[in-house]
Amino acid sequence: MALPTVNSYSGNAQNATITNATDVAGRVSLGFYNNGLAGAVIFNFGYTYVAPIIVITATNLISATNIKYIRAYTSTTTFTFEWPDGLDDSSDYTFNYHVFETQSAQPTNLTITTGAVGSASSRTNATDVAGHVSVTSTGAAGVGATITFGFAYVSPIVVITPTNQDAATDMDKMYVTTTTGTFVINFRGTPIASAHTYDYHVIETQSSNSSTLPAMSGTTYTTFSRTNSTDVAGNVDITTTTAAGTVTVPFTNTYANPIVIVSPISGPSALAMPLMYITSTTTGFTIHIAANAGAAGGTCKYSYHVIETQA
């Protein structure tokens, strides 16, 4: 099996490593020089893709704090993490990634409708399962765009990642909601009035929780639940306070090296994204939310997708 490798650095990129990795999923670590330059790290795929998409999640606090500066995108042979000037912290940034193959054209039964706070929208390399989407924001809160599936799902889970800088900057202002037939890109607050581009991945799950799921646990936070959940995908609801807290979501089975991707599906969870990160073990994953990430009593709602990888 060909594995991904580091290709090159630019700007203030000091080092990069890739672990627990295949072309499909893994973890990257990035380090920076304190010179204030813009930079990027390019990774080679082990194989050539037709039209890959990538979704990412922060796995430590410094990465979460600065996730609005990080964008990730792909070509047929590489995937890239890029950031603007000024991101000069010398700490290690770590992210989980998941790459999914899609196609060069899209089925004719896929549609996208521009919402009340959008001025344009489009999809490319798209299927019901994955693709690229662009929404031009007018700078107001509301529905940016509605993507209609070609076929109805039972309970779709959507994970999404910004692929241009304005979308990354507004990561705390975007969240996704779903029905059996659609997913909706919503904006909260006052997003930048510009084109926001994203990669998305849709995972089918079930209308109720798996009967074998073990109970979740929390520190500081005491009210939480999950819905439409299996080990592979689902939704987690957390009632937050202004204090830092965690919620641990255990697996039914043991995974060798799980990679977990998380996306916001409510306004409060979007607001908390710059202060939320994920850690995982062979037996589960933990959602960490830092102090003052959101208003007391807010409900942070997240979708998650777990991918098995290797040592």
SULBEL-V64444 format. One record per residue. N is the residue number from 1. SS is DSSP state (~ for helix, > for strand, _ for the rest). BURIAL is I if it has 16 or more other ideal C-beta (glycine too) atoms within 10 Angstrom, else O. Layout:
n=N ss=SS burial=BURIAL
n=N ss=SS burial=BURIAL
This chain:
n=1 ss=_ burial=O
n=2 ss=_ burial=O
n=3 ss=_ burial=O
n=4 ss=_ burial=I
n=5 ss=> burial=O
n=6 ss=> burial=O
n=7 ss=> burial=O
n=8 ss=> burial=O
n=9 ss=> burial=I
n=10 ss=> burial=O
n=11 ss=_ burial=I
n=12 ss=_ burial=I
n=13 ss=> burial=I
n=14 ss=> burial=I
n=15 ss=> burial=O
n=16 ss=> burial=I
n=17 ss=> burial=O
n=18 ss=> burial=I
n=19 ss=> burial=O
n=20 ss=_ burial=I
n=21 ss=_ burial=I
n=22 ss=_ burial=I
n=23 ss=_ burial=I
n=24 ss=_ burial=I
n=25 ss=> burial=I
n=26 ss=> burial=I
n=27 ss=> burial=I
n=28 ss=> burial=I
n=29 ss=> burial=I
n=30 ss=> burial=I
n=31 ss=> burial=I
n=32 ss=> burial=I
n=33 ss=_ burial=O
n=34 ss=_ burial=O
n=35 ss=_ burial=O
n=36 ss=_ burial=O
n=37 ss=_ burial=I
n=38 ss=_ burial=I
n=39 ss=> burial=I
n=40 ss=> burial=I
n=41 ss=> burial=I
n=42 ss=> burial=I
n=43 ss=> burial=I
n=44 ss=> burial=I
n=45 ss=_ burial=I
n=46 ss=_ burial=O
n=47 ss=_ burial=O
n=48 ss=_ burial=O
n=49 ss=_ burial=I
n=50 ss=_ burial=O
n=51 ss=> burial=I
n=52 ss=> burial=I
n=53 ss=> burial=I
n=54 ss=> burial=I
n=55 ss=> burial=I
n=56 ss=> burial=I
n=57 ss=> burial=I
n=58 ss=> burial=I
n=59 ss=_ burial=I
n=60 ss=_ burial=I
n=61 ss=~ burial=I
n=62 ss=~ burial=O
n=63 ss=~ burial=I
n=64 ss=~ burial=I
n=65 ss=~ burial=I
n=66 ss=_ burial=I
n=67 ss=~ burial=I
n=68 ss=~ burial=I
n=69 ss=~ burial=I
n=70 ss=_ burial=I
n=71 ss=> burial=I
n=72 ss=> burial=I
n=73 ss=> burial=I
n=74 ss=> burial=I
n=75 ss=_ burial=O
n=76 ss=_ burial=O
n=77 ss=_ burial=O
n=78 ss=> burial=I
n=79 ss=> burial=I
n=80 ss=> burial=I
n=81 ss=> burial=I
n=82 ss=> burial=I
n=83 ss=> burial=I
n=84 ss=_ burial=O
n=85 ss=_ burial=O
n=86 ss=_ burial=O
n=87 ss=_ burial=I
n=88 ss=_ burial=O
n=89 ss=_ burial=O
n=90 ss=_ burial=O
n=91 ss=_ burial=O
n=92 ss=_ burial=I
n=93 ss=> burial=I
n=94 ss=> burial=I
n=95 ss=> burial=I
n=96 ss=> burial=I
n=97 ss=> burial=I
n=98 ss=> burial=I
n=99 ss=> burial=I
n=100 ss=> burial=I
n=101 ss=> burial=I
n=102 ss=> burial=I
n=103 ss=_ burial=O
n=104 ss=_ burial=O
n=105 ss=_ burial=O
n=106 ss=_ burial=I
n=107 ss=_ burial=O
n=108 ss=_ burial=O
n=109 ss=_ burial=O
n=110 ss=_ burial=I
n=111 ss=> burial=O
n=112 ss=> burial=I
n=113 ss=> burial=O
n=114 ss=> burial=I
n=115 ss=_ burial=I
n=116 ss=_ burial=O
n=117 ss=_ burial=I
n=118 ss=> burial=I
n=119 ss=> burial=O
n=120 ss=> burial=O
n=121 ss=> burial=I
n=122 ss=> burial=O
n=123 ss=> burial=I
n=124 ss=> burial=O
n=125 ss=_ burial=I
n=126 ss=_ burial=I
n=127 ss=_ burial=I
n=128 ss=_ burial=I
n=129 ss=_ burial=I
n=130 ss=> burial=I
n=131 ss=> burial=I
n=132 ss=> burial=I
n=133 ss=> burial=I
n=134 ss=> burial=I
n=135 ss=> burial=I
n=136 ss=> burial=I
n=137 ss=> burial=I
n=138 ss=_ burial=I
n=139 ss=_ burial=O
n=140 ss=_ burial=O
n=141 ss=_ burial=I
n=142 ss=> burial=O
n=143 ss=> burial=I
n=144 ss=> burial=I
n=145 ss=> burial=I
n=146 ss=> burial=I
n=147 ss=> burial=I
n=148 ss=> burial=O
n=149 ss=_ burial=I
n=150 ss=_ burial=O
n=151 ss=_ burial=O
n=152 ss=_ burial=O
n=153 ss=_ burial=I
n=154 ss=_ burial=O
n=155 ss=_ burial=I
n=156 ss=> burial=I
n=157 ss=> burial=I
n=158 ss=> burial=I
n=159 ss=> burial=I
n=160 ss=> burial=I
n=161 ss=> burial=I
n=162 ss=> burial=I
n=163 ss=_ burial=I
n=164 ss=_ burial=I
n=165 ss=~ burial=I
n=166 ss=~ burial=I
n=167 ss=~ burial=I
n=168 ss=~ burial=I
n=169 ss=~ burial=I
n=170 ss=_ burial=I
n=171 ss=~ burial=I
n=172 ss=~ burial=I
n=173 ss=~ burial=I
n=174 ss=> burial=I
n=175 ss=> burial=I
n=176 ss=> burial=I
n=177 ss=> burial=I
n=178 ss=> burial=I
n=179 ss=_ burial=O
n=180 ss=_ burial=O
n=181 ss=_ burial=O
n=182 ss=> burial=I
n=183 ss=> burial=I
n=184 ss=> burial=I
n=185 ss=> burial=I
n=186 ss=> burial=I
n=187 ss=> burial=I
n=188 ss=_ burial=I
n=189 ss=_ burial=O
n=190 ss=_ burial=O
n=191 ss=_ burial=I
n=192 ss=_ burial=O
n=193 ss=_ burial=O
n=194 ss=_ burial=I
n=195 ss=> burial=I
n=196 ss=> burial=I
n=197 ss=> burial=I
n=198 ss=> burial=I
n=199 ss=> burial=I
n=200 ss=> burial=I
n=201 ss=> burial=I
n=202 ss=> burial=I
n=203 ss=> burial=I
n=204 ss=> burial=O
n=205 ss=_ burial=I
n=206 ss=_ burial=O
n=207 ss=_ burial=O
n=208 ss=_ burial=O
n=209 ss=_ burial=I
n=210 ss=_ burial=O
n=211 ss=_ burial=O
n=212 ss=_ burial=O
n=213 ss=_ burial=I
n=214 ss=_ burial=O
n=215 ss=_ burial=O
n=216 ss=_ burial=I
n=217 ss=> burial=O
n=218 ss=> burial=I
n=219 ss=> burial=O
n=220 ss=_ burial=O
n=221 ss=_ burial=I
n=222 ss=_ burial=O
n=223 ss=_ burial=O
n=224 ss=> burial=I
n=225 ss=> burial=O
n=226 ss=> burial=I
n=227 ss=> burial=O
n=228 ss=_ burial=I
n=229 ss=_ burial=I
n=230 ss=_ burial=I
n=231 ss=_ burial=I
n=232 ss=_ burial=I
n=233 ss=> burial=I
n=234 ss=> burial=I
n=235 ss=> burial=I
n=236 ss=> burial=I
n=237 ss=> burial=I
n=238 ss=> burial=I
n=239 ss=> burial=I
n=240 ss=_ burial=I
n=241 ss=_ burial=I
n=242 ss=_ burial=O
n=243 ss=_ burial=O
n=244 ss=_ burial=I
n=245 ss=> burial=I
n=246 ss=> burial=O
n=247 ss=> burial=I
n=248 ss=> burial=I
n=249 ss=> burial=I
n=250 ss=> burial=O
n=251 ss=_ burial=I
n=252 ss=_ burial=O
n=253 ss=_ burial=O
n=254 ss=_ burial=O
n=255 ss=_ burial=I
n=256 ss=_ burial=O
n=257 ss=_ burial=I
n=258 ss=> burial=I
n=259 ss=> burial=I
n=260 ss=> burial=I
n=261 ss=> burial=I
n=262 ss=> burial=I
n=263 ss=> burial=I
n=264 ss=> burial=I
n=265 ss=_ burial=I
n=266 ss=_ burial=I
n=267 ss=~ burial=I
n=268 ss=~ burial=I
n=269 ss=~ burial=I
n=270 ss=~ burial=I
n=271 ss=~ burial=I
n=272 ss=~ burial=I
n=273 ss=~ burial=I
n=274 ss=~ burial=I
n=275 ss=~ burial=I
n=276 ss=> burial=I
n=277 ss=> burial=I
n=278 ss=> burial=I
n=279 ss=> burial=I
n=280 ss=> burial=I
n=281 ss=> burial=O
n=282 ss=_ burial=O
n=283 ss=_ burial=O
n=284 ss=> burial=I
n=285 ss=> burial=I
n=286 ss=> burial=I
n=287 ss=> burial=I
n=288 ss=> burial=I
n=289 ss=> burial=I
n=290 ss=_ burial=I
n=291 ss=_ burial=O
n=292 ss=_ burial=O
n=293 ss=_ burial=I
n=294 ss=_ burial=I
n=295 ss=_ burial=O
n=296 ss=_ burial=O
n=297 ss=_ burial=O
n=298 ss=_ burial=I
n=299 ss=> burial=I
n=300 ss=> burial=I
n=301 ss=> burial=I
n=302 ss=> burial=I
n=303 ss=> burial=I
n=304 ss=> burial=I
n=305 ss=> burial=I
n=306 ss=> burial=I
n=307 ss=> burial=I
n=308 ss=> burial=I
n=309 ss=_ burial=I
n=310 ss=_ burial=O
n=311 ss=_ burial=O
